[in-house]
Amino acid sequence: MTIEDHLEQACADATRVADSFVAPGIQRGLGLRWRRRVAAGIAVSFILIGIAVAGVWGMADLISKETPPADTGPGPELQWTRVSSPPPVENVRDIWANDDGFALWTGAEVWTSPDGQTWQLAVTTPDGVGSFDTSHAVEYYDGTWIGVDSSAEAPSVWINDSGEWTEISLPYAFEPANALLTATTLSIAIASNDTGVVVVGRSLMLPDPDAVMARFAPEVAQAGGTATLNTDRMTVDISDGGGTVVATVPFEQIDERYSRVGAAATVIWHSANGIDWDQVGAFEQYAAFPDADSTGFVIVASDPFQVSEIWSSDDGVDWKSTPVSDPRPVSTSFAHYNGQIIVTGPDGLIAIDRTGDANVISTGDAFADLDPSLTFGEVTAGGYGITAWAYDSSTGSTPVRALWYSTDGTRWSRQELAEVFGAQSNAFGGLGTIKVAVDSTEVLVGYDPGSSAGSPLGGDYQLWLGSLP
């Protein structure tokens, strides 16, 4: 399959992501053609939730582009135990690891666990939090729960430090470089470390109909004409006072980026305490949501199907970019491990090192003789290692079929989920329903056996813990 074939498949798979990215009011006005056109670019913006660099960039590379690892033999296999008392939930939008153990968020409730076995309800989140199905919308920072909310004109955060939620509006000032464009609803996500909290918002930019009419048909504008967006045909339709369309202006004539996917912007906010916020940056690129560790923050930008720049900050305030010298087509997931940014893509698992070089690391027996229908979904990393899973893209239910694990990014084990979890793994989640978190001592996997389209099996939401023997 060619890269073009992969990208076409990515566009189809990402339409769902595009729908969740665009505000519901705008979404209803968007035609299928527009949604498919921007879907790939929006999915690419999910590629990597960057993680800390600063000192991390200074770490020695484990994976060298010039010198492939000598040992690519089988890695250790995880042994799995089903959690006997998972939270009583039916839908889980996010699972993550932190210094206190694990947390999961249903879209309404946050449950926490010190060990993955015993769970307790920590907090219930307001309705607006995570309204665009962001990958990480809730964070616990310095004794305060923080949730992010999205709005076209007033993005905000909610804070809860005493049992009650308070909404705080984020300062928002952004004007596209192209005066014929306007920024639409932001989709935002959050990350934190000991230095503070970073929120990153992504905005899809669309043509401003009145500005386009004034530029391309000034006489019609002066005579009281009207202009409307036709997002199905990707044009601005200009009508005279009687309602007759007298001119159409293609989006790509307004901005050349629409000849590829579309135009987007990324906005960055920072807070040292979760209460007082400053907008500290903005740039016109598709970008991933943020993440952090003790060394700082990272955001990875794409243009439009390839990683193009890595934006990094050691304090969340001052940001710098590092170009990726050898861009690779990428999919919708990332992880950070031992100085590498690891992404999934048509070539498999790709590591981007501290200099911006990219290198395929999915080599060895664990990746041999793969079924052509398998497509990599998400990659997750933590102190215990790296996991990646692949789903069967040939079926309507997109069941997850296999999971890979590595302790060093070099030697991998591959486990067929039908063998690990038994018959129910035939419906082991669907694209977007399986969630994985990795902490310093184990791997946590969660899925809903009955959530996949066309799944013949039902059942409660399940959690499994994986560890080395």
Beta strands, then each sheet from edge to edge (+ up, - down):
strand 1: 79-82
strand 2: 94-98
strand 3: 101-105
strand 4: 109-113
strand 5: 120-124
strand 6: 138-141
strand 7: 144-149
strand 8: 156-160
strand 9: 165-169
strand 10: 181-193
strand 11: 196-207
strand 12: 226-230
strand 13: 235-239
strand 14: 245-250
strand 15: 263-271
strand 16: 278-283
strand 17: 286-287
strand 18: 291-293
strand 19: 296-302
strand 20: 307-313
strand 21: 320-323
strand 22: 334-337
strand 23: 340-345
strand 24: 348-352
strand 25: 358-360
strand 26: 374-382
strand 27: 385-392
strand 28: 400-406
strand 29: 412-416
strand 30: 435-438
strand 31: 443-447
strand 32: 462-467
sheet 1: 1+ 32- 31+ 30-
sheet 2: 2+ 3- 4+ 5-
sheet 3: 6+ 7- 8+ 9-
sheet 4: 10+ 11- 15+ 16-
sheet 5: 12+ 13- 14+
sheet 6: 17+ 19- 18+
sheet 7: 17+ 19- 20+ 21-
sheet 8: 22+ 23- 24+ 25-
sheet 9: 26+ 27- 28+ 29-
end
